[in-house]
Amino acid sequence: MFAADLIALAEAVLNAARAKGLRIATAESCTGGLIAGLLTEIPGSSDVVERGFVTYSNEAKADLLGIPLSLIQENGAVSPIVARAMAEGAVQHSLAQLSVAVTGIAGPGGGSTEKPVGLVHMAAARDDGKTLHEEHRFGDIGRTEVRLKTVEAALRLLQRLL
């Protein structure tokens, strides 16, 4: 289902988390669960992957991750502050010590001059309060490619926090 390079990256993330005794939660919007799907493609991942939140709607971000709707309305769902809040909310609303979150515009529609198709904000958070954020502008390369590049970038961000 996933390319060999993504499988290898997922295995590396799982092995690093396992070695440190850390569990992972995902909070996904534009990827719709692909990050959790990739991680759980690996046999034995259940000792590391704690849960995945698919928070495609703003209401889901509020209900499942505890993000105030006012924060989303003021900044937009695709913003650094919402990506950080998603990652931090995933840690707070799970038994995981580590999380990764993504929110973006996969296209083909939905983009604007300020927030074009291919814009993705992602964050990784730890239960010790450390949070990393990255902005990616993949461009209008097609919905599937934006989502797959987001999965890869999110796992690399998670590696940095490990």
Secondary structure as GFF3:
##gff-version 3
##sequence-region A 1 162
A	DSSP	alpha_helix	4	19	.	.	.	ID=ss1
A	DSSP	beta_strand	24	28	.	.	.	ID=ss2
A	DSSP	alpha_helix	34	39	.	.	.	ID=ss3
A	DSSP	three_ten_helix	45	47	.	.	.	ID=ss4
A	DSSP	beta_strand	49	54	.	.	.	ID=ss5
A	DSSP	alpha_helix	58	65	.	.	.	ID=ss6
A	DSSP	alpha_helix	69	75	.	.	.	ID=ss7
A	DSSP	alpha_helix	80	92	.	.	.	ID=ss8
A	DSSP	beta_strand	98	104	.	.	.	ID=ss9
A	DSSP	beta_strand	119	126	.	.	.	ID=ss10
A	DSSP	beta_strand	131	137	.	.	.	ID=ss11
A	DSSP	alpha_helix	143	161	.	.	.	ID=ss12
###
